[in-house]
Amino acid sequence: MLAAHDTGLPGLRALLDDTVLTERLGQPVTRSYLRYKPGTSAISLVDVGGRAAIAHAWGGAGPEKRAKALLHVATEDVLLDDPARGLLVVDAMADRRLTALQRLVRSERLGPWLARLSHEVPVDATPVTLAHKPARRWVGRVPLASTDRQVVLRAYGRREYDAALAAHGLLGTVDAVRLPRVLGSHRHGLIALEHLPGSVLDERVHAAALRRLGACLGGLHASAPVREIDVAGVTADPVDRLAPALGGLPQEVRAVAETAQRALRAGPGAVIHGDFSLDQVVADGHSLGIIDLDRVRLGNPLDDIASLLAAAASTALPEGGPGGATRLMDRLRDPLLAGHAATWVAGYTDDLGPRTALALLSRAGEPFRSGLPDWPRVTSDLVLLAGTLASQQVAA
């Protein structure tokens, strides 16, 4: 439906349907992430026979964008080039927006740069990709020489790089929880971070660990002076571009967001994580660490708890629907809040429900972007769940 509706983007079908690129490339293709601007462009992270690649589709400005995307790209990194359809597939490390990938991470310059930071890596070490959102952010890690430790590497576009450095700069020393230290930063948009050993938490986490996590999070929030902040919460992700497949749901997203925004309250503010979820927590025995700190900002502490609940609900929606997601949030909420209250003593507003609704709506486009087969149904369930929370004024 989307491809048929968007005639100005002839290559869109190839990015939405894995079988199209599989036929064109002669290898099995699996999409894992996609961003889409109707009539203008789409960009997708795909696996091509075990090789990470970026697929581009462009509209009228295709020739100009193609020329920029191919600038400094080696011939062997071009998997498909179809200018007539505005379609291009290149190796993922040829991401032109993340200049650090080709100029540093993928080059012989990485080792010497880390060595100048007093972190020697083996001569033959190759960084391993952990996550990649094309044109936005790449995360990887590389082993250190003569030790079992590693260094985490995070590459950004220019604006994202500046924002990430500023976010890390908001954090001071936090005794309650392990935080990765910034080991160095490079002008090409690369930040090297300490790697925290351990395993990430998931939705199976038990109540005792949730209480510890809440206490650690409260310690993070209490690590800077408390100040009064306004009512601002996170912003809903507009899904208007998906209207051909969602009908009137985009209007419902806006209505629920407006209801939730009106229900927010001013209250005590703190330095918060800004994008908190269970998989941002690393457990090493009883010791907990918090990672992915590039969205740290000033906000209401409940925004971090709402973010965790919304992220967990989003993982439960595809299989469990709104009922299963609600049960999971109910199981996580109380022990998390109990632990948080032990270290955060500045008090709470009564708007955890509306803040959770907004955190859910900020993920409204994720079912589509991540390629869930029944993403319209999951998106509808997400908005339905947000609607039940949007005006729920309950003290934390």
Residue pairs with C-beta under 8 A, 6 or more apart in sequence:
1 244
1 245
2 12
2 16
2 36
2 242
2 244
2 245
3 9
3 12
3 13
3 16
3 17
4 244
5 244
6 12
6 38
6 39
6 244
8 38
8 39
8 40
8 59
8 60
9 38
9 39
9 40
9 41
9 42
9 57
9 58
9 59
9 86
10 57
10 85
10 86
10 87
11 42
11 56
11 57
11 58
11 82
11 85
11 86
11 87
12 36
12 42
12 57
13 20
14 20
14 21
14 24
14 55
14 57
14 85
14 87
15 21
15 31
15 34
15 36
15 42
15 43
15 44
15 55
15 57
16 34
18 29
18 30
18 31
18 46
21 29
21 46
21 48
21 55
21 80
21 89
22 28
22 29
24 80
24 82
25 48
25 49
25 79
25 80
25 89
27 48
27 49
28 48
28 49
29 46
29 47
29 48
29 49
30 46
30 47
31 44
31 45
31 46
31 55
31 371
32 45
32 46
32 47
32 370
32 371
33 44
33 45
33 132
33 133
33 134
33 369
33 370
33 371
34 42
34 43
34 44
34 45
34 368
34 369
34 371
35 42
35 43
35 44
35 134
35 135
35 369
36 42
36 241
36 242
36 368
37 241
38 241
39 59
40 58
40 59
40 61
41 56
41 57
41 58
41 59
41 65
42 56
42 57
43 54
43 55
43 56
43 57
43 134
43 135
44 54
44 55
44 134
45 52
45 53
45 54
45 55
45 92
45 132
45 133
45 134
46 52
46 53
46 54
46 55
46 89
47 53
48 79
48 89
51 79
51 91
51 92
52 91
52 92
52 93
52 129
52 132
53 79
53 89
53 90
53 91
53 92
54 89
54 90
54 91
54 92
54 94
54 95
54 134
55 80
55 87
55 88
55 89
56 65
56 66
56 69
56 86
56 87
56 88
56 89
56 90
57 85
57 86
57 87
58 65
58 66
58 86
58 87
58 88
59 86
62 83
62 86
63 83
66 81
66 83
66 86
66 88
68 96
69 88
69 90
69 96
70 78
70 81
70 88
70 90
71 96
72 96
72 102
73 90
73 94
73 96
74 94
77 90
77 91
77 93
77 94
78 88
78 89
78 90
79 89
79 90
79 91
80 87
80 88
80 89
81 87
81 88
81 89
82 88
92 129
92 132
92 134
93 101
93 102
93 105
93 106
94 101
94 102
95 101
95 132
95 134
95 135
95 138
96 135
97 134
97 135
97 136
97 157
98 135
98 137
98 138
98 155
98 156
98 157
98 189
99 188
99 189
100 138
100 155
100 156
100 186
100 188
100 189
100 190
101 138
101 155
103 109
103 188
104 110
104 113
104 155
104 186
104 188
104 190
105 127
105 138
105 140
105 153
105 155
105 190
110 121
110 127
110 142
111 120
111 121
111 123
111 125
113 184
113 186
114 120
114 121
114 142
114 151
114 184
114 192
115 121
116 184
117 183
117 184
117 192
119 144
119 151
119 183
119 192
120 144
120 145
120 146
121 142
121 143
121 144
121 145
121 151
122 143
122 145
125 142
125 143
125 145
126 142
127 140
127 141
127 142
127 153
128 140
128 141
128 142
129 138
129 139
129 140
130 139
130 140
130 141
130 152
131 137
131 138
131 139
132 138
132 139
135 157
136 156
136 157
136 160
137 154
137 155
137 156
137 157
137 160
137 294
138 153
138 154
138 155
139 152
139 153
139 154
139 155
140 152
140 153
140 155
141 150
141 151
141 152
141 153
141 195
142 150
142 151
142 153
143 149
143 150
144 150
144 151
149 195
149 197
150 195
151 183
151 192
151 193
151 194
151 195
152 180
152 192
152 193
152 194
152 195
152 291
153 190
153 191
153 192
153 193
154 164
154 190
154 191
154 193
154 294
155 189
155 190
156 164
156 189
156 190
156 191
156 294
157 189
158 189
160 189
160 294
161 185
161 189
161 190
161 191
163 294
164 191
164 294
165 185
165 191
167 274
167 293
167 294
167 295
167 296
167 297
168 182
168 191
168 293
168 294
168 296
170 224
170 271
170 296
170 297
170 298
171 179
171 223
171 271
171 293
171 296
172 223
172 224
173 223
174 219
174 220
174 223
175 219
176 215
176 216
176 218
176 219
176 220
176 222
176 223
176 343
177 216
177 217
177 219
177 220
177 288
177 289
177 290
178 196
178 282
178 284
178 287
178 288
178 289
178 290
179 220
179 289
179 290
179 293
180 193
180 194
180 195
180 196
180 289
180 291
180 293
181 193
181 194
182 191
182 192
182 193
182 194
183 192
183 193
183 194
184 191
184 192
185 191
185 192
186 192
196 282
196 284
196 289
196 291
197 282
197 284
198 282
198 283
198 284
198 285
198 287
198 289
199 282
199 283
199 284
200 278
200 279
200 280
200 281
200 282
200 283
201 209
201 213
201 278
201 279
201 281
201 282
201 283
202 278
202 279
203 278
203 312
203 315
203 316
203 328
203 332
205 213
205 278
205 332
207 335
208 335
209 283
210 332
210 335
210 336
210 339
211 335
211 336
211 338
211 339
212 286
212 288
212 339
213 281
213 288
213 336
213 339
214 335
214 336
214 337
214 338
214 339
214 340
214 341
214 342
215 339
215 340
215 342
215 343
216 288
216 290
216 339
216 343
217 273
217 276
217 290
217 301
217 304
217 305
217 336
217 339
217 340
218 301
218 339
218 340
218 341
218 342
218 343
218 344
219 343
220 271
220 272
220 273
220 290
221 270
221 271
221 272
221 301
221 304
221 340
221 343
221 344
222 270
222 343
222 344
222 345
222 346
223 271
224 270
224 271
226 268
226 269
226 270
226 346
227 268
227 269
227 298
228 266
228 267
228 268
228 269
229 266
229 267
229 268
229 269
229 298
229 299
229 300
230 266
231 261
231 264
231 265
231 266
232 264
232 299
233 260
233 261
233 264
233 300
233 303
233 306
233 354
233 355
233 358
233 359
234 303
234 307
234 355
234 358
234 359
234 362
235 358
235 362
236 253
236 254
236 256
236 257
236 358
236 361
236 362
236 364
237 253
237 361
237 362
237 363
237 364
237 365
237 366
238 250
238 253
238 254
238 364
239 246
239 249
239 250
239 253
239 364
239 365
239 368
239 379
240 250
242 250
242 365
242 368
242 379
243 249
243 250
245 376
246 376
246 379
246 380
249 379
249 380
249 383
252 383
252 387
253 361
253 364
253 383
256 357
256 361
256 383
256 386
256 387
256 390
257 357
257 358
257 361
257 390
259 354
259 357
259 387
259 390
259 391
260 354
260 355
260 357
260 358
260 361
260 386
260 389
260 390
260 391
261 354
261 358
263 351
263 353
263 354
263 390
263 391
263 392
263 393
264 349
264 351
264 354
264 355
265 349
265 350
265 351
266 349
267 300
267 302
267 347
267 348
267 349
268 300
268 301
268 346
268 347
268 348
269 298
269 299
269 300
269 301
270 298
270 299
270 300
270 301
270 344
270 346
271 296
271 297
271 298
272 296
272 297
272 298
272 299
272 300
272 301
272 303
272 304
273 280
273 290
273 293
273 295
273 296
273 304
273 307
274 295
274 296
274 297
274 299
274 303
274 304
274 307
275 292
275 295
275 307
276 290
276 304
276 305
276 307
276 308
276 311
277 307
277 308
277 311
277 312
278 308
278 311
278 312
279 311
280 290
280 291
280 292
281 288
281 289
281 290
281 291
282 288
282 289
282 290
282 291
283 289
300 349
300 355
301 340
301 344
301 348
302 348
302 349
302 351
302 352
302 355
302 396
303 355
303 359
305 333
305 336
305 337
305 340
305 352
305 396
306 352
306 355
306 356
306 358
306 359
307 359
308 332
308 336
309 329
309 332
309 333
309 356
309 359
310 356
310 359
310 360
310 362
310 363
311 359
311 363
312 325
312 328
312 329
312 332
313 325
313 326
313 328
313 329
313 360
313 382
313 385
314 325
314 360
314 363
314 366
314 382
316 324
316 325
316 328
317 324
317 325
317 367
317 378
317 381
317 382
317 385
318 367
318 372
318 374
318 378
320 327
320 328
321 381
322 381
322 384
322 385
322 388
325 381
325 385
326 385
326 388
329 356
333 352
337 396
348 395
348 396
349 396
350 393
350 394
350 395
350 396
351 393
352 392
352 394
352 396
353 389
353 390
353 391
353 392
353 393
353 394
354 389
354 390
354 391
354 392
354 393
356 386
356 389
357 386
357 387
357 389
357 390
357 392
358 386
360 382
360 383
360 385
360 386
360 389
361 382
361 383
361 386
363 382
364 379
364 382
364 383
365 379
367 375
367 376
367 378
367 379
367 382
368 375
368 379
372 378
